[in-house]
């Protein structure tokens, strides 16, 4: 559902807020049903009985006793009783429409006299009620404060409760965020590892016991991955280095010997060159992790340098460079490897013409290698990014180690860049490397 947050912080906060609100509503319903409403009904009944007592008293007292009774009411209850012949409600007085006052009025009409009525009037901004008393010795107006009869929930209480709930929710949000922080650190560390970098050690003494255990396991896992990567790099570098010397001796021996068949000699030398190229890729893959330092560089300069080298080998490459791209943080040697590997892949598996392009948009500086072959699907591209993986048809005749795209992908991730494969059927195939203008890392 769209309105449910995706983050753990958002979902936890939403869930707890929902429970708090639900609990408040349930508590309010219980208090209203079993405490407030019965209390209000009792208070209204008390007021009705009080008014009926006033009416009965005024009807039973004689003319000499009645003034003392009225004066006593005025002193003790701060209310006024005036004959309807001497005083009438002010013009601003309105018929009472509040539920409790209407209930009192209906009770008086039913139990005392149909002429009973209640008005509300403001006297110097203080609401007062005027209750019409129908007695045996004349009718009176009973003027008193509205509070005892129809007490609205004070506005300041409403504001106070709202502020209390708001402060509770704010405190809840920060409390949940504090609990989620260790998980966020784990997420950031995992993202760093996914990009090919070594993540900082995650603190193991923060958060609940489950998070601490997970942090310890994560740190152990990272140590194991780093050890495996180091051992693999050492192994590849060691094997490649150890094979270099005997291969050089073998090539020298072939060139100095005379088999009488120059064609066979040339084929053997080509095989040795292919083995040497394979060893170079092993060494490149092993060295990448130790050569991840970045410096502010001009991508166009690197492309021109590599394209010149490629042209010297007899390969035709069309170079189209945008003149106004920004300098960005790069490892020049690694970028040269990217260009050489992508151009070599385009030459082996694609079709000419092959083009090198650079350009810049609002978010990134881009390097594109374009050929006019059939290209790769997205699924094939993801599969070929794994080390020592090749397309099925390439096993039948085209030499290679299956490390070309793996090296490219590893370098791209070390640059915090992105690698895209864009297939345009009937037109061309593009491999694009996008270096973000923001979040440039320097090492």
N, C-alpha and C positions, 0 to 999 in steps of 0.2 A: 504494500500500500504506500502511496506517495507521501502521505503525511507522517509516516513513521521514520524517525531519523535513522541513518545508516551507521552512525558511530555508536560504540558501546556507551560512551558518556551520555549521548543524547537519549539512547533507549533506556538506560538506567534511570536518568533524571526524569524522563517522561513516565516511566513505570511507577517510580516512587511518588511523583507529583499526583498521578492518577489515584494511587492508593490513599494519599493524604486527603485529597479532595473528596474521595468516596467516603473515607472515614468521617470527615467533617460533616458531610451531608447526612450520613447515618446518625451521627451524634446529635445533629440539629433536629432531625426528625424525632428521635427518641425524647429529647428534652422538650420539644414542642408538644408532642403528643401526651407525654406522661407527667410533665411538670408545669410548663408554661401555660398551656391551654387550660388545664384544670384550675390553676392558680388564678388565671384571668377570669374564668367563670365565677370562681368564688368571690373575687374582688367585685365583679359586676353585681353579683347577688347582694353583697354587703352594701354597695352603693344604693341599690334599689330599696333595700330594707331601711337604709338610713333616710332616704327621701320619704318613704312611707311613714317612718317614725316622725319626721318633721311635720308632715301633713296632719297626722293624727294629733300631734301635740298642739299645733296651731288651732286645730278644730276643737280641742278639749279645753284649752285655756281661755279664761275670760279676758275682757279688754284690759284689766289692770295687770294681769300676770303676763300677757303676751309681750309688751315692750321689754320687760326684764329678760324674758326668754330669748328674744331676738338679739338683745345686747350681749347676752352670754354667748350666743352662737358667733357673733362678730368677734368677740375677744378670743374665744377658745379655738375656733376653726378658721378665723380670718375670712369669713364669708359674710355676705349681706343678705338680709331678707327684707324686701320692700313690697308694699302693696302695689298691685298692678295699676291702681288708680293714681299713684304718685309717680311711677316711673315705668318707662317702656324701654325695650331694647334699643340700642343706638342704630342709626341707619346702616352701619356697616355689618350688623349682625346677620348671619346666614343660618339657614336651617342645617342642623347637624346631619352629616352624611357618613361619618365614621362608623365603622361596624359596631363598636361597643356602645357608642352613644345612641345609635339607632336601636340597639337591643334594649338599652335602658328606657328609651322613649316608648317603645312598643310594650314593655312590661307595665309602665305607668299607665298607658292608655288602656291596657287590659285590666289591670288590677285596681286602678284609682279612678281615672276619668278619661273619656275619649278626648277631652280638651287638653290633656297633658301634651307638652311640646318642649323641645330643647333647641336653643340657639347657641351659636358660637360667635363671639365678638372679640376684637382686638382692643385692649385698653392699654395705651402707651406701650405697644409692641408686646404686651403680655396676654396670651390667649386666655379668655375666660368663657365660662359657659353660663347660659341663662336658662334655668329650669323653671317651668311654669307649674306652680303648686296650686292645685284646686282643693279648697277646704270648705267646711261647713259654714265658716264665718268669713268668707271672702277669699279671693285669689291673691297669690303673692308670686314675686320673682325671687328665686333663690340664686344668688350670683356668687360663684366660687371659681377657683382656679380649675383649669381643665385637667391638670396633671393627674389628680386622684381618680378621674373618671375615664380618661382616654389618653393614657401616656404613650406617646409615640416613642419608638426606639430612638434614643438620642443620637444625633448626627455624629457627635464626637466619638461615641462608642463604635459606630460603624467605621469611621476613619481609623480608629485605633485597631479594630479587628483586621481591617484591610492591611494596615501597615504591618501588623503582627504576622499575618499570613504571607505577605510579600517578603518580609525579612526571613521567615522560615524557609521559603522557597529559594531565596538567594543563598542562605546558609547551606541548604541542601545541595544546591548546584555546586558550590565551591567544595563542599565535603566530598561529593561524588567525584568531582574532577581530581581532587587530591588522591582519592583511591585509585583512579584510572591512570594517573601519571606513570607508575611503573610499567603498565601495559603499553602506554604510548612510547616509552623509551625502548621497550622490546620491539615494538613495531618499527621504529626508526632504525634500530640496529639491524633488524631483518632486511629492511629495504636497502641499507648500505651494503650488506652481504650480497643481496640479489644483483646489485650494480657492479659487483666485482671488487669492492673495496673491503678493507679490514675495518670492522666496526669497533667503537670504543667498548671497553668492558662495562657491562650493565651492572649497576649496584645490586648487591645481593642481600642487603640488610634493610631494604625499604619495602613497605606495603605488607599485606597479609602474608601468612606463612605459605599459602599456595603460590603467590607471586614470587616470593623469595626462592622457593624450590624451582620454579620455572626459570628464574634468572640464573640460578646456578647451573641448571641443565643447559641453558642457552650458551653460557660462557664456555662450558665444557665442549659443547658441540662446535663452537667457533674455533676453539683450540684444535680440535680434531680435524676440522676442515682445513685450517691453516697448515697443519702438519702434513696432511695428505697432499695439499697443493705444493708445498715445499718439496716433499719427497718426489712428487711427479716431475717437478721442474728440474730437480737435481738429477733424476734418472735420465730424463730426456737429454739434458745438457751433457751428462757424462757419457751416455751411449753415443751421442752425435760427435762429441769431441774425440772419443776413443777411436771411432771409425774413420775420422778424417785422415789420420796419418797412413793407415794401410791403403786407403783408397787412392791417396796421392801417389804412393809407391807403385800401386797397381797401374795407375794411368801412365806414370813415367815408364814403367816396364813395357807397356803395350806400345807406347809411342817410339821407344828405342828398338823394339823387336821388329823383325821383318818376316811377316807370315806369307808374304807374296800375294796377299789379297787385301788391297787397300779398302775395299768396300766393307769387309768384315771388321777391319781395324776401326773404321769410322763408326760403325754401329756399336762396337764395344765402348768406344769413347763417349758416344751419345748416352749409352746406358750408365756409364760412370757419372756423366754430368747430371743425369736424372736423379741418381742416388745422392749426389752432392746437393742438388736442389732440395731433395727431401730432407736431408740432414739440416740444411739451412732453415727449413720451416720448423723442424723440431726445436732448433736453437731459438728461433724467433718466439715460438710459443712458450718456451721455458723462460725467456728473458723478459717477457712483457711485464710481469708483476713487479719486477725490480726496476723498471724503467718508466714508472708512471708519473715522474715529475713533469710539471707543466710550466710553460713560459709564454708570455705574450708574443704571439707570432702572426705573420701574414700568411693566410691560407693560399692566396694567389701565388706567392713566392714559392711555397712548397710544391704546388701543382706544376708550376713552370719548370722547376728543377727536375721533378720526377718525369714529366712529359718529355723533357730533353733526353733523359737517360733512356726512356722507352723508345724514342725515335732513333737513338743511336744503335738499338738492337734490330732495327729494320721494321718495327711495327708502326703502322699508321694510326695515329690518334688525333681526332679533332678536338682542339682545346678552345673553349669559350669561357672567358673569365669576366665576371662583373667587376668594373673598375672601382666601385665605391662600397666594398664590403669592409666591415670593421675588423680590427685586429682582435683576436680572442686567445684564451689560454689553451695552448696545445703542447703536445710533445712532438716536435717536428719529425723525429725518427719514426715514431709510431704512425704518424699520418702518412709518411712515405710508404710504410708497409701496407697500410690500408689501400692506397691508390694502386700499388703494384699488384697486390692480391686480387683486387676487383677487376683491374684491367686484364690480368692473366686469366681470371675466370671467364670474362667476356670473350677473350680470344679463343679459349678452349671450348666453351660450351655455347657461346652465342654466335652471332654473325656480324660481320662488319656492315657499315662503318661503326667504329667505336668512338664515343665522345666523352670528354671530361668537361664538366661545367661547374661553375661556382656562382652563387647568387645569395641574396639576403632578403629576408622578409622582416616583419615587425618583431618576430620572436626569436629568430635563429639565423645563423650563417650555414649555408647548405653546400655540400659537395655531392655531385651526381656523376655516376658512371653509367653510360647508356650504350646499349647494343641493340641489334635488330633481330635477335634470335627469338625462340619461343618463350624464353624466360622461365620463371618459377611461380607456382601458386603459393599462397600464403602458408599452406600446410607444409609444402616441400621446403620452403625457406626456413621455417621454424625447425624442421627436422635437420636440415643441413648446417644449422648453427652449432650443433653438437660436435665435439672433437672426433676426428677419424670417421666421419659420416660422409657418404657420397651418394649421388643419384645412381639408381640401378644401372642405367645404360652406360654410365661412365666406367663401370667395372670391366666392360668388354674391350676397351681399346684406349681410352684417354688416360694417361698417367696422372697420378696425384696422390696426396696423402690424406685428403679429407680434413685438412687443418686450415685451409685458406679462409673460409668464412668464419670458422671458430676463432681464428686470430683477429679477424676484423671485428667480430662481435665483442671480444674481450677488450680490445682497444677502445671501441665505441663506449662501452660501459664505464671504463676507467676515465673517460672524458665527460661522463654524465650526459652523453649525447644519445641520439636515437637512430636506429637503423630501419629503413623502410624499403620494401620491395614493391614496386609499382609496375604492374603488367598492363600494357595497352595493346590488346589483340589487333593484329594487322598493322601495327605501327612500330612500337619499340618496347624494350624492357629497361627499367631504370632501377638502380640501387642508389638510394639517397641516404646520406649521413647528415643529420641536422645537429649542429652545435648550438645549444641555447645561449642567447645573449645574457640572460640572467643566470645566477647561481654558478658562475664560473669558478672552478676550483683551482687553487694553486697549491703546489706541493713543494 
